[in-house]
Amino acid sequence: MTAKNLRAKRAAAGIPGHAVCQLAGISRAKLSDIERENVIATPEDLQRIECAINQILRTRQHLAKLATEAGLSLTGLRL
């Protein structure tokens, strides 16, 4: 996956950059530089960023499932 694709995926899901950085173990400045293609990201960096985004999406899905099972709604909550 390219840096632009990762940025689009993150933005479309409404995932803040700081959350991706925390999970990927990179600085916010580095993520910004990678997403804007100011630097050439290593394949390892792209993989860590993609894994972080996917982990956040899986966690959101899991929380939504738990909320539904408990009869709760996550409408209006930002996860």
Secondary structure, 3 states (H helix, E strand, C coil): CCHHHHHHHHHHHCCCHHHHHHHHCCCHHHHHHHHCCCCCCCHHHHHHHHHHHHHHHHHHHHHHHHHHHCCCCCCCCCC
